[in-house]
Amino acid sequence: MKITVMGASGRIGTRLVEDLPQAGIEVVSASPSLTGVDSVTGEGLRSAISGADVVIDVTNAASRRPWRSLAVASPNTMVYD
């Protein structure tokens, strides 16, 4: 399984990036400060979620609806809001 962690440099994201591989899960870190991925503007988002089975968003996004960028990057993504 491949999981993209949005907000990978934050308090929760850092733990997820450390712990998930121990369960045999492939992790893609996504964070403006680490990888240049910005969930608000959508920059780098398409490549960050490409091939991911799951996207976990633990960002502290300034947008009230950060999912808009995610929907643009991957139109087949189901979002629960």
N, CA, C and O atoms as a Maestro MAE file, in Angstrom:
{
 s_m_m2io_version
 :::
 2.0.0
}

f_m_ct {
 s_m_title
 :::
 protein
 m_atom[324] {
  # First column is atom index #
  i_m_mmod_type
  r_m_x_coord
  r_m_y_coord
  r_m_z_coord
  i_m_residue_number
  s_m_chain_name
  s_m_pdb_residue_name
  s_m_pdb_atom_name
  i_m_atomic_number
  :::
  1 25 0.846 -1.175 0.000 1 A "MET " " N  " 7
  2 3 0.000 0.000 0.000 1 A "MET " " CA " 6
  3 2 0.889 1.236 0.000 1 A "MET " " C  " 6
  4 15 1.935 1.265 0.649 1 A "MET " " O  " 8
  5 25 0.457 2.259 -0.741 2 A "LYS " " N  " 7
  6 3 1.191 3.515 -0.822 2 A "LYS " " CA " 6
  7 2 0.317 4.633 -0.267 2 A "LYS " " C  " 6
  8 15 -0.816 4.827 -0.709 2 A "LYS " " O  " 8
  9 25 0.855 5.369 0.710 3 A "ILE " " N  " 7
  10 3 0.127 6.464 1.351 3 A "ILE " " CA " 6
  11 2 0.911 7.759 1.209 3 A "ILE " " C  " 6
  12 15 2.105 7.811 1.502 3 A "ILE " " O  " 8
  13 25 0.224 8.805 0.756 4 A "THR " " N  " 7
  14 3 0.815 10.136 0.724 4 A "THR " " CA " 6
  15 2 0.371 10.873 1.972 4 A "THR " " C  " 6
  16 15 -0.821 10.925 2.277 4 A "THR " " O  " 8
  17 25 1.324 11.441 2.693 5 A "VAL " " N  " 7
  18 3 1.022 12.199 3.909 5 A "VAL " " CA " 6
  19 2 1.212 13.680 3.605 5 A "VAL " " C  " 6
  20 15 2.337 14.157 3.455 5 A "VAL " " O  " 8
  21 25 0.093 14.400 3.515 6 A "MET " " N  " 7
  22 3 0.124 15.851 3.337 6 A "MET " " CA " 6
  23 2 0.363 16.463 4.711 6 A "MET " " C  " 6
  24 15 -0.324 16.123 5.675 6 A "MET " " O  " 8
  25 25 1.337 17.363 4.800 7 A "GLY " " N  " 7
  26 3 1.686 17.931 6.100 7 A "GLY " " CA " 6
  27 2 2.711 17.072 6.811 7 A "GLY " " C  " 6
  28 15 2.719 16.984 8.039 7 A "GLY " " O  " 8
  29 25 3.580 16.435 6.030 8 A "ALA " " N  " 7
  30 3 4.550 15.478 6.567 8 A "ALA " " CA " 6
  31 2 5.593 16.088 7.500 8 A "ALA " " C  " 6
  32 15 6.257 15.365 8.242 8 A "ALA " " O  " 8
  33 25 5.741 17.407 7.469 9 A "SER " " N  " 7
  34 3 6.753 18.021 8.335 9 A "SER " " CA " 6
  35 2 6.183 18.498 9.662 9 A "SER " " C  " 6
  36 15 6.932 18.968 10.519 9 A "SER " " O  " 8
  37 25 4.885 18.388 9.847 10 A "GLY " " N  " 7
  38 3 4.254 18.840 11.088 10 A "GLY " " CA " 6
  39 2 4.323 17.810 12.201 10 A "GLY " " C  " 6
  40 15 4.902 16.736 12.041 10 A "GLY " " O  " 8
  41 25 3.733 18.150 13.313 11 A "ARG " " N  " 7
  42 3 3.769 17.289 14.501 11 A "ARG " " CA " 6
  43 2 3.175 15.902 14.225 11 A "ARG " " C  " 6
  44 15 3.801 14.889 14.537 11 A "ARG " " O  " 8
  45 25 2.001 15.852 13.656 12 A "ILE " " N  " 7
  46 3 1.350 14.559 13.383 12 A "ILE " " CA " 6
  47 2 1.970 13.897 12.161 12 A "ILE " " C  " 6
  48 15 2.230 12.693 12.163 12 A "ILE " " O  " 8
  49 25 2.207 14.694 11.110 13 A "GLY " " N  " 7
  50 3 2.774 14.147 9.880 13 A "GLY " " CA " 6
  51 2 4.119 13.478 10.088 13 A "GLY " " C  " 6
  52 15 4.391 12.428 9.507 13 A "GLY " " O  " 8
  53 25 4.952 14.076 10.906 14 A "THR " " N  " 7
  54 3 6.269 13.504 11.192 14 A "THR " " CA " 6
  55 2 6.134 12.115 11.803 14 A "THR " " C  " 6
  56 15 6.861 11.194 11.428 14 A "THR " " O  " 8
  57 25 5.214 11.965 12.734 15 A "ARG " " N  " 7
  58 3 4.991 10.647 13.365 15 A "ARG " " CA " 6
  59 2 4.477 9.630 12.361 15 A "ARG " " C  " 6
  60 15 4.915 8.479 12.359 15 A "ARG " " O  " 8
  61 25 3.539 10.054 11.498 16 A "LEU " " N  " 7
  62 3 3.010 9.135 10.489 16 A "LEU " " CA " 6
  63 2 4.117 8.661 9.548 16 A "LEU " " C  " 6
  64 15 4.208 7.476 9.227 16 A "LEU " " O  " 8
  65 25 4.957 9.600 9.111 17 A "VAL " " N  " 7
  66 3 6.043 9.258 8.190 17 A "VAL " " CA " 6
  67 2 7.033 8.303 8.852 17 A "VAL " " C  " 6
  68 15 7.634 7.473 8.170 17 A "VAL " " O  " 8
  69 25 7.209 8.405 10.148 18 A "GLU " " N  " 7
  70 3 8.105 7.498 10.871 18 A "GLU " " CA " 6
  71 2 7.454 6.136 11.129 18 A "GLU " " C  " 6
  72 15 8.107 5.100 11.000 18 A "GLU " " O  " 8
  73 25 6.178 6.138 11.491 19 A "ASP " " N  " 7
  74 3 5.513 4.910 11.938 19 A "ASP " " CA " 6
  75 2 4.950 4.028 10.822 19 A "ASP " " C  " 6
  76 15 5.005 2.803 10.926 19 A "ASP " " O  " 8
  77 25 4.415 4.623 9.766 20 A "LEU " " N  " 7
  78 3 3.773 3.825 8.717 20 A "LEU " " CA " 6
  79 2 4.715 2.822 8.036 20 A "LEU " " C  " 6
  80 15 4.295 1.695 7.777 20 A "LEU " " O  " 8
  81 25 5.958 3.181 7.740 21 A "PRO " " N  " 7
  82 3 6.852 2.199 7.121 21 A "PRO " " CA " 6
  83 2 7.101 0.966 7.995 21 A "PRO " " C  " 6
  84 15 7.387 -0.113 7.475 21 A "PRO " " O  " 8
  85 25 6.998 1.117 9.289 22 A "GLN " " N  " 7
  86 3 7.187 -0.019 10.187 22 A "GLN " " CA " 6
  87 2 6.072 -1.046 10.017 22 A "GLN " " C  " 6
  88 15 6.219 -2.203 10.410 22 A "GLN " " O  " 8
  89 25 4.959 -0.614 9.429 23 A "ALA " " N  " 7
  90 3 3.836 -1.517 9.155 23 A "ALA " " CA " 6
  91 2 3.887 -2.008 7.703 23 A "ALA " " C  " 6
  92 15 2.934 -2.610 7.207 23 A "ALA " " O  " 8
  93 25 5.015 -1.740 7.031 24 A "GLY " " N  " 7
  94 3 5.178 -2.199 5.655 24 A "GLY " " CA " 6
  95 2 4.508 -1.314 4.618 24 A "GLY " " C  " 6
  96 15 4.270 -1.751 3.492 24 A "GLY " " O  " 8
  97 25 4.203 -0.092 4.981 25 A "ILE " " N  " 7
  98 3 3.513 0.832 4.084 25 A "ILE " " CA " 6
  99 2 4.526 1.781 3.449 25 A "ILE " " C  " 6
  100 15 5.380 2.353 4.127 25 A "ILE " " O  " 8
  101 25 4.408 1.933 2.134 26 A "GLU " " N  " 7
  102 3 5.238 2.899 1.405 26 A "GLU " " CA " 6
  103 2 4.659 4.286 1.647 26 A "GLU " " C  " 6
  104 15 3.459 4.496 1.472 26 A "GLU " " O  " 8
  105 25 5.500 5.234 2.047 27 A "VAL " " N  " 7
  106 3 5.034 6.575 2.378 27 A "VAL " " CA " 6
  107 2 5.674 7.600 1.462 27 A "VAL " " C  " 6
  108 15 6.877 7.561 1.203 27 A "VAL " " O  " 8
  109 25 4.843 8.524 0.972 28 A "VAL " " N  " 7
  110 3 5.323 9.677 0.225 28 A "VAL " " CA " 6
  111 2 5.073 10.894 1.101 28 A "VAL " " C  " 6
  112 15 3.931 11.181 1.461 28 A "VAL " " O  " 8
  113 25 6.140 11.610 1.446 29 A "SER " " N  " 7
  114 3 6.013 12.814 2.256 29 A "SER " " CA " 6
  115 2 5.653 13.987 1.355 29 A "SER " " C  " 6
  116 15 6.256 14.171 0.298 29 A "SER " " O  " 8
  117 25 4.672 14.778 1.773 30 A "ALA " " N  " 7
  118 3 4.264 15.957 1.021 30 A "ALA " " CA " 6
  119 2 4.160 17.130 1.975 30 A "ALA " " C  " 6
  120 15 3.354 17.125 2.906 30 A "ALA " " O  " 8
  121 25 4.991 18.142 1.729 31 A "SER " " N  " 7
  122 3 5.028 19.305 2.602 31 A "SER " " CA " 6
  123 2 5.746 20.425 1.858 31 A "SER " " C  " 6
  124 15 6.732 20.164 1.169 31 A "SER " " O  " 8
  125 25 5.277 21.666 1.980 32 A "PRO " " N  " 7
  126 3 5.976 22.755 1.302 32 A "PRO " " CA " 6
  127 2 7.446 22.865 1.721 32 A "PRO " " C  " 6
  128 15 8.314 23.120 0.886 32 A "PRO " " O  " 8
  129 25 7.719 22.674 2.998 33 A "SER " " N  " 7
  130 3 9.091 22.841 3.475 33 A "SER " " CA " 6
  131 2 9.999 21.658 3.136 33 A "SER " " C  " 6
  132 15 11.210 21.831 3.003 33 A "SER " " O  " 8
  133 25 9.426 20.457 2.996 34 A "LEU " " N  " 7
  134 3 10.240 19.270 2.697 34 A "LEU " " CA " 6
  135 2 10.340 18.967 1.214 34 A "LEU " " C  " 6
  136 15 11.423 18.693 0.698 34 A "LEU " " O  " 8
  137 25 9.211 19.016 0.535 35 A "THR " " N  " 7
  138 3 9.172 18.546 -0.855 35 A "THR " " CA " 6
  139 2 8.587 19.546 -1.830 35 A "THR " " C  " 6
  140 15 8.489 19.252 -3.022 35 A "THR " " O  " 8
  141 25 8.192 20.726 -1.357 36 A "GLY " " N  " 7
  142 3 7.630 21.747 -2.238 36 A "GLY " " CA " 6
  143 2 6.179 21.519 -2.609 36 A "GLY " " C  " 6
  144 15 5.655 22.210 -3.483 36 A "GLY " " O  " 8
  145 25 5.517 20.569 -1.969 37 A "VAL " " N  " 7
  146 3 4.103 20.284 -2.265 37 A "VAL " " CA " 6
  147 2 3.232 21.220 -1.435 37 A "VAL " " C  " 6
  148 15 3.359 21.281 -0.212 37 A "VAL " " O  " 8
  149 25 2.345 21.948 -2.115 38 A "ASP " " N  " 7
  150 3 1.483 22.915 -1.442 38 A "ASP " " CA " 6
  151 2 0.025 22.545 -1.702 38 A "ASP " " C  " 6
  152 15 -0.443 22.634 -2.837 38 A "ASP " " O  " 8
  153 25 -0.689 22.136 -0.671 39 A "SER " " N  " 7
  154 3 -2.075 21.691 -0.842 39 A "SER " " CA " 6
  155 2 -3.038 22.844 -1.099 39 A "SER " " C  " 6
  156 15 -4.154 22.617 -1.567 39 A "SER " " O  " 8
  157 25 -2.634 24.066 -0.805 40 A "VAL " " N  " 7
  158 3 -3.501 25.213 -1.044 40 A "VAL " " CA " 6
  159 2 -3.417 25.654 -2.501 40 A "VAL " " C  " 6
  160 15 -4.443 25.856 -3.150 40 A "VAL " " O  " 8
  161 25 -2.192 25.803 -3.018 41 A "THR " " N  " 7
  162 3 -2.027 26.245 -4.404 41 A "THR " " CA " 6
  163 2 -2.089 25.088 -5.389 41 A "THR " " C  " 6
  164 15 -2.354 25.288 -6.574 41 A "THR " " O  " 8
  165 25 -1.843 23.869 -4.894 42 A "GLY " " N  " 7
  166 3 -1.837 22.698 -5.767 42 A "GLY " " CA " 6
  167 2 -0.473 22.391 -6.356 42 A "GLY " " C  " 6
  168 15 -0.317 21.400 -7.069 42 A "GLY " " O  " 8
  169 25 0.512 23.222 -6.070 43 A "GLU " " N  " 7
  170 3 1.852 23.013 -6.612 43 A "GLU " " CA " 6
  171 2 2.445 21.690 -6.129 43 A "GLU " " C  " 6
  172 15 2.515 21.432 -4.927 43 A "GLU " " O  " 8
  173 25 2.870 20.858 -7.076 44 A "GLY " " N  " 7
  174 3 3.490 19.576 -6.767 44 A "GLY " " CA " 6
  175 2 2.520 18.494 -6.329 44 A "GLY " " C  " 6
  176 15 2.929 17.365 -6.059 44 A "GLY " " O  " 8
  177 25 1.251 18.826 -6.258 45 A "LEU " " N  " 7
  178 3 0.256 17.906 -5.715 45 A "LEU " " CA " 6
  179 2 0.027 16.686 -6.597 45 A "LEU " " C  " 6
  180 15 -0.083 15.566 -6.100 45 A "LEU " " O  " 8
  181 25 -0.043 16.906 -7.902 46 A "ARG " " N  " 7
  182 3 -0.317 15.804 -8.823 46 A "ARG " " CA " 6
  183 2 0.725 14.692 -8.681 46 A "ARG " " C  " 6
  184 15 0.367 13.517 -8.601 46 A "ARG " " O  " 8
  185 25 1.991 15.051 -8.649 47 A "SER " " N  " 7
  186 3 3.033 14.024 -8.537 47 A "SER " " CA " 6
  187 2 3.056 13.400 -7.140 47 A "SER " " C  " 6
  188 15 3.382 12.222 -6.995 47 A "SER " " O  " 8
  189 25 2.713 14.180 -6.115 48 A "ALA " " N  " 7
  190 3 2.729 13.657 -4.748 48 A "ALA " " CA " 6
  191 2 1.668 12.584 -4.523 48 A "ALA " " C  " 6
  192 15 1.888 11.641 -3.763 48 A "ALA " " O  " 8
  193 25 0.522 12.724 -5.180 49 A "ILE " " N  " 7
  194 3 -0.547 11.755 -4.956 49 A "ILE " " CA " 6
  195 2 -0.625 10.694 -6.056 49 A "ILE " " C  " 6
  196 15 -1.445 9.778 -5.984 49 A "ILE " " O  " 8
  197 25 0.218 10.818 -7.061 50 A "SER " " N  " 7
  198 3 0.207 9.853 -8.157 50 A "SER " " CA " 6
  199 2 0.500 8.444 -7.643 50 A "SER " " C  " 6
  200 15 1.539 8.203 -7.028 50 A "SER " " O  " 8
  201 25 -0.404 7.538 -7.893 51 A "GLY " " N  " 7
  202 3 -0.222 6.149 -7.484 51 A "GLY " " CA " 6
  203 2 -0.525 5.858 -6.027 51 A "GLY " " C  " 6
  204 15 -0.389 4.719 -5.580 51 A "GLY " " O  " 8
  205 25 -0.933 6.875 -5.285 52 A "ALA " " N  " 7
  206 3 -1.249 6.658 -3.865 52 A "ALA " " CA " 6
  207 2 -2.576 5.931 -3.719 52 A "ALA " " C  " 6
  208 15 -3.541 6.227 -4.423 52 A "ALA " " O  " 8
  209 25 -2.612 4.983 -2.802 53 A "ASP " " N  " 7
  210 3 -3.861 4.301 -2.464 53 A "ASP " " CA " 6
  211 2 -4.688 5.148 -1.504 53 A "ASP " " C  " 6
  212 15 -5.918 5.111 -1.516 53 A "ASP " " O  " 8
  213 25 -3.979 5.914 -0.667 54 A "VAL " " N  " 7
  214 3 -4.617 6.738 0.359 54 A "VAL " " CA " 6
  215 2 -3.854 8.041 0.471 54 A "VAL " " C  " 6
  216 15 -2.628 8.058 0.358 54 A "VAL " " O  " 8
  217 25 -4.577 9.143 0.693 55 A "VAL " " N  " 7
  218 3 -3.956 10.433 1.000 55 A "VAL " " CA " 6
  219 2 -4.446 10.843 2.383 55 A "VAL " " C  " 6
  220 15 -5.647 10.957 2.627 55 A "VAL " " O  " 8
  221 25 -3.492 11.062 3.282 56 A "ILE " " N  " 7
  222 3 -3.818 11.530 4.630 56 A "ILE " " CA " 6
  223 2 -3.421 12.996 4.701 56 A "ILE " " C  " 6
  224 15 -2.263 13.341 4.467 56 A "ILE " " O  " 8
  225 25 -4.382 13.863 5.026 57 A "ASP " " N  " 7
  226 3 -4.120 15.295 5.092 57 A "ASP " " CA " 6
  227 2 -4.106 15.750 6.541 57 A "ASP " " C  " 6
  228 15 -5.146 15.812 7.196 57 A "ASP " " O  " 8
  229 25 -2.925 16.064 7.029 58 A "VAL " " N  " 7
  230 3 -2.786 16.591 8.392 58 A "VAL " " CA " 6
  231 2 -2.151 17.983 8.327 58 A "VAL " " C  " 6
  232 15 -1.398 18.386 9.214 58 A "VAL " " O  " 8
  233 25 -2.478 18.700 7.249 59 A "THR " " N  " 7
  234 3 -1.938 20.039 7.072 59 A "THR " " CA " 6
  235 2 -2.664 21.039 7.952 59 A "THR " " C  " 6
  236 15 -3.749 20.786 8.475 59 A "THR " " O  " 8
  237 25 -2.026 22.167 8.086 60 A "ASN " " N  " 7
  238 3 -2.632 23.308 8.752 60 A "ASN " " CA " 6
  239 2 -2.876 24.344 7.660 60 A "ASN " " C  " 6
  240 15 -2.414 25.481 7.750 60 A "ASN " " O  " 8
  241 25 -3.610 23.932 6.625 61 A "ALA " " N  " 7
  242 3 -3.824 24.768 5.448 61 A "ALA " " CA " 6
  243 2 -4.608 26.028 5.778 61 A "ALA " " C  " 6
  244 15 -5.534 26.006 6.590 61 A "ALA " " O  " 8
  245 25 -4.226 27.119 5.141 62 A "ALA " " N  " 7
  246 3 -4.902 28.396 5.353 62 A "ALA " " CA " 6
  247 2 -6.274 28.425 4.691 62 A "ALA " " C  " 6
  248 15 -7.143 29.196 5.099 62 A "ALA " " O  " 8
  249 25 -6.473 27.608 3.695 63 A "SER " " N  " 7
  250 3 -7.735 27.578 2.971 63 A "SER " " CA " 6
  251 2 -8.813 26.888 3.803 63 A "SER " " C  " 6
  252 15 -8.520 25.957 4.553 63 A "SER " " O  " 8
  253 25 -10.047 27.339 3.673 64 A "ARG " " N  " 7
  254 3 -11.142 26.681 4.373 64 A "ARG " " CA " 6
  255 2 -11.515 25.389 3.677 64 A "ARG " " C  " 6
  256 15 -12.103 24.504 4.298 64 A "ARG " " O  " 8
  257 25 -11.185 25.260 2.389 65 A "ARG " " N  " 7
  258 3 -11.518 24.065 1.624 65 A "ARG " " CA " 6
  259 2 -10.288 23.617 0.834 65 A "ARG " " C  " 6
  260 15 -10.278 23.730 -0.392 65 A "ARG " " O  " 8
  261 25 -9.260 23.115 1.502 66 A "PRO " " N  " 7
  262 3 -8.041 22.697 0.798 66 A "PRO " " CA " 6
  263 2 -8.281 21.560 -0.178 66 A "PRO " " C  " 6
  264 15 -7.443 21.292 -1.039 66 A "PRO " " O  " 8
  265 25 -9.425 20.885 -0.050 67 A "TRP " " N  " 7
  266 3 -9.711 19.756 -0.933 67 A "TRP " " CA " 6
  267 2 -9.857 20.188 -2.371 67 A "TRP " " C  " 6
  268 15 -9.707 19.370 -3.279 67 A "TRP " " O  " 8
  269 25 -10.150 21.471 -2.604 68 A "ARG " " N  " 7
  270 3 -10.304 21.952 -3.964 68 A "ARG " " CA " 6
  271 2 -9.046 21.661 -4.777 68 A "ARG " " C  " 6
  272 15 -9.149 21.212 -5.919 68 A "ARG " " O  " 8
  273 25 -7.881 21.902 -4.225 69 A "SER " " N  " 7
  274 3 -6.626 21.621 -4.922 69 A "SER " " CA " 6
  275 2 -6.467 20.137 -5.178 69 A "SER " " C  " 6
  276 15 -6.014 19.736 -6.250 69 A "SER " " O  " 8
  277 25 -6.834 19.317 -4.204 70 A "LEU " " N  " 7
  278 3 -6.722 17.874 -4.346 70 A "LEU " " CA " 6
  279 2 -7.637 17.373 -5.458 70 A "LEU " " C  " 6
  280 15 -7.252 16.503 -6.240 70 A "LEU " " O  " 8
  281 25 -8.840 17.918 -5.527 71 A "ALA " " N  " 7
  282 3 -9.777 17.506 -6.567 71 A "ALA " " CA " 6
  283 2 -9.260 17.885 -7.950 71 A "ALA " " C  " 6
  284 15 -9.462 17.135 -8.905 71 A "ALA " " O  " 8
  285 25 -8.605 19.021 -8.075 72 A "VAL " " N  " 7
  286 3 -8.037 19.434 -9.353 72 A "VAL " " CA " 6
  287 2 -6.884 18.514 -9.743 72 A "VAL " " C  " 6
  288 15 -6.723 18.178 -10.916 72 A "VAL " " O  " 8
  289 25 -6.087 18.110 -8.764 73 A "ALA " " N  " 7
  290 3 -4.921 17.275 -9.056 73 A "ALA " " CA " 6
  291 2 -5.327 15.856 -9.424 73 A "ALA " " C  " 6
  292 15 -4.641 15.200 -10.208 73 A "ALA " " O  " 8
  293 25 -6.417 15.384 -8.878 74 A "SER " " N  " 7
  294 3 -6.837 14.011 -9.129 74 A "SER " " CA " 6
  295 2 -8.367 13.955 -9.197 74 A "SER " " C  " 6
  296 15 -9.021 13.775 -8.169 74 A "SER " " O  " 8
  297 25 -8.938 14.106 -10.378 75 A "PRO " " N  " 7
  298 3 -10.379 14.175 -10.485 75 A "PRO " " CA " 6
  299 2 -11.112 12.912 -10.042 75 A "PRO " " C  " 6
  300 15 -12.322 12.968 -9.819 75 A "PRO " " O  " 8
  301 25 -10.435 11.783 -9.905 76 A "ASN " " N  " 7
  302 3 -11.078 10.533 -9.489 76 A "ASN " " CA " 6
  303 2 -11.001 10.315 -7.988 76 A "ASN " " C  " 6
  304 15 -11.366 9.242 -7.507 76 A "ASN " " O  " 8
  305 25 -10.542 11.292 -7.246 77 A "THR " " N  " 7
  306 3 -10.378 11.178 -5.811 77 A "THR " " CA " 6
  307 2 -11.711 11.402 -5.100 77 A "THR " " C  " 6
  308 15 -12.430 12.358 -5.394 77 A "THR " " O  " 8
  309 25 -12.029 10.518 -4.170 78 A "MET " " N  " 7
  310 3 -13.221 10.706 -3.345 78 A "MET " " CA " 6
  311 2 -12.815 11.459 -2.088 78 A "MET " " C  " 6
  312 15 -11.846 11.097 -1.419 78 A "MET " " O  " 8
  313 25 -13.556 12.499 -1.777 79 A "VAL " " N  " 7
  314 3 -13.230 13.335 -0.626 79 A "VAL " " CA " 6
  315 2 -14.396 13.306 0.343 79 A "VAL " " C  " 6
  316 15 -15.546 13.503 -0.050 79 A "VAL " " O  " 8
  317 25 -14.101 13.060 1.597 80 A "TYR " " N  " 7
  318 3 -15.102 13.102 2.655 80 A "TYR " " CA " 6
  319 2 -14.872 14.351 3.464 80 A "TYR " " C  " 6
  320 15 -13.810 14.520 4.064 80 A "TYR " " O  " 8
  321 25 -15.840 15.220 3.488 81 A "ASP " " N  " 7
  322 3 -15.685 16.513 4.129 81 A "ASP " " CA " 6
  323 2 -16.635 16.632 5.296 81 A "ASP " " C  " 6
  324 15 -16.657 17.660 5.972 81 A "ASP " " O  " 8
  :::
 }
 m_bond[323] {
  # First column is bond index #
  i_m_from
  i_m_to
  i_m_order
  :::
  1 1 2 1
  2 2 3 1
  3 3 4 2
  4 3 5 1
  5 5 6 1
  6 6 7 1
  7 7 8 2
  8 7 9 1
  9 9 10 1
  10 10 11 1
  11 11 12 2
  12 11 13 1
  13 13 14 1
  14 14 15 1
  15 15 16 2
  16 15 17 1
  17 17 18 1
  18 18 19 1
  19 19 20 2
  20 19 21 1
  21 21 22 1
  22 22 23 1
  23 23 24 2
  24 23 25 1
  25 25 26 1
  26 26 27 1
  27 27 28 2
  28 27 29 1
  29 29 30 1
  30 30 31 1
  31 31 32 2
  32 31 33 1
  33 33 34 1
  34 34 35 1
  35 35 36 2
  36 35 37 1
  37 37 38 1
  38 38 39 1
  39 39 40 2
  40 39 41 1
  41 41 42 1
  42 42 43 1
  43 43 44 2
  44 43 45 1
  45 45 46 1
  46 46 47 1
  47 47 48 2
  48 47 49 1
  49 49 50 1
  50 50 51 1
  51 51 52 2
  52 51 53 1
  53 53 54 1
  54 54 55 1
  55 55 56 2
  56 55 57 1
  57 57 58 1
  58 58 59 1
  59 59 60 2
  60 59 61 1
  61 61 62 1
  62 62 63 1
  63 63 64 2
  64 63 65 1
  65 65 66 1
  66 66 67 1
  67 67 68 2
  68 67 69 1
  69 69 70 1
  70 70 71 1
  71 71 72 2
  72 71 73 1
  73 73 74 1
  74 74 75 1
  75 75 76 2
  76 75 77 1
  77 77 78 1
  78 78 79 1
  79 79 80 2
  80 79 81 1
  81 81 82 1
  82 82 83 1
  83 83 84 2
  84 83 85 1
  85 85 86 1
  86 86 87 1
  87 87 88 2
  88 87 89 1
  89 89 90 1
  90 90 91 1
  91 91 92 2
  92 91 93 1
  93 93 94 1
  94 94 95 1
  95 95 96 2
  96 95 97 1
  97 97 98 1
  98 98 99 1
  99 99 100 2
  100 99 101 1
  101 101 102 1
  102 102 103 1
  103 103 104 2
  104 103 105 1
  105 105 106 1
  106 106 107 1
  107 107 108 2
  108 107 109 1
  109 109 110 1
  110 110 111 1
  111 111 112 2
  112 111 113 1
  113 113 114 1
  114 114 115 1
  115 115 116 2
  116 115 117 1
  117 117 118 1
  118 118 119 1
  119 119 120 2
  120 119 121 1
  121 121 122 1
  122 122 123 1
  123 123 124 2
  124 123 125 1
  125 125 126 1
  126 126 127 1
  127 127 128 2
  128 127 129 1
  129 129 130 1
  130 130 131 1
  131 131 132 2
  132 131 133 1
  133 133 134 1
  134 134 135 1
  135 135 136 2
  136 135 137 1
  137 137 138 1
  138 138 139 1
  139 139 140 2
  140 139 141 1
  141 141 142 1
  142 142 143 1
  143 143 144 2
  144 143 145 1
  145 145 146 1
  146 146 147 1
  147 147 148 2
  148 147 149 1
  149 149 150 1
  150 150 151 1
  151 151 152 2
  152 151 153 1
  153 153 154 1
  154 154 155 1
  155 155 156 2
  156 155 157 1
  157 157 158 1
  158 158 159 1
  159 159 160 2
  160 159 161 1
  161 161 162 1
  162 162 163 1
  163 163 164 2
  164 163 165 1
  165 165 166 1
  166 166 167 1
  167 167 168 2
  168 167 169 1
  169 169 170 1
  170 170 171 1
  171 171 172 2
  172 171 173 1
  173 173 174 1
  174 174 175 1
  175 175 176 2
  176 175 177 1
  177 177 178 1
  178 178 179 1
  179 179 180 2
  180 179 181 1
  181 181 182 1
  182 182 183 1
  183 183 184 2
  184 183 185 1
  185 185 186 1
  186 186 187 1
  187 187 188 2
  188 187 189 1
  189 189 190 1
  190 190 191 1
  191 191 192 2
  192 191 193 1
  193 193 194 1
  194 194 195 1
  195 195 196 2
  196 195 197 1
  197 197 198 1
  198 198 199 1
  199 199 200 2
  200 199 201 1
  201 201 202 1
  202 202 203 1
  203 203 204 2
  204 203 205 1
  205 205 206 1
  206 206 207 1
  207 207 208 2
  208 207 209 1
  209 209 210 1
  210 210 211 1
  211 211 212 2
  212 211 213 1
  213 213 214 1
  214 214 215 1
  215 215 216 2
  216 215 217 1
  217 217 218 1
  218 218 219 1
  219 219 220 2
  220 219 221 1
  221 221 222 1
  222 222 223 1
  223 223 224 2
  224 223 225 1
  225 225 226 1
  226 226 227 1
  227 227 228 2
  228 227 229 1
  229 229 230 1
  230 230 231 1
  231 231 232 2
  232 231 233 1
  233 233 234 1
  234 234 235 1
  235 235 236 2
  236 235 237 1
  237 237 238 1
  238 238 239 1
  239 239 240 2
  240 239 241 1
  241 241 242 1
  242 242 243 1
  243 243 244 2
  244 243 245 1
  245 245 246 1
  246 246 247 1
  247 247 248 2
  248 247 249 1
  249 249 250 1
  250 250 251 1
  251 251 252 2
  252 251 253 1
  253 253 254 1
  254 254 255 1
  255 255 256 2
  256 255 257 1
  257 257 258 1
  258 258 259 1
  259 259 260 2
  260 259 261 1
  261 261 262 1
  262 262 263 1
  263 263 264 2
  264 263 265 1
  265 265 266 1
  266 266 267 1
  267 267 268 2
  268 267 269 1
  269 269 270 1
  270 270 271 1
  271 271 272 2
  272 271 273 1
  273 273 274 1
  274 274 275 1
  275 275 276 2
  276 275 277 1
  277 277 278 1
  278 278 279 1
  279 279 280 2
  280 279 281 1
  281 281 282 1
  282 282 283 1
  283 283 284 2
  284 283 285 1
  285 285 286 1
  286 286 287 1
  287 287 288 2
  288 287 289 1
  289 289 290 1
  290 290 291 1
  291 291 292 2
  292 291 293 1
  293 293 294 1
  294 294 295 1
  295 295 296 2
  296 295 297 1
  297 297 298 1
  298 298 299 1
  299 299 300 2
  300 299 301 1
  301 301 302 1
  302 302 303 1
  303 303 304 2
  304 303 305 1
  305 305 306 1
  306 306 307 1
  307 307 308 2
  308 307 309 1
  309 309 310 1
  310 310 311 1
  311 311 312 2
  312 311 313 1
  313 313 314 1
  314 314 315 1
  315 315 316 2
  316 315 317 1
  317 317 318 1
  318 318 319 1
  319 319 320 2
  320 319 321 1
  321 321 322 1
  322 322 323 1
  323 323 324 2
  :::
 }
}
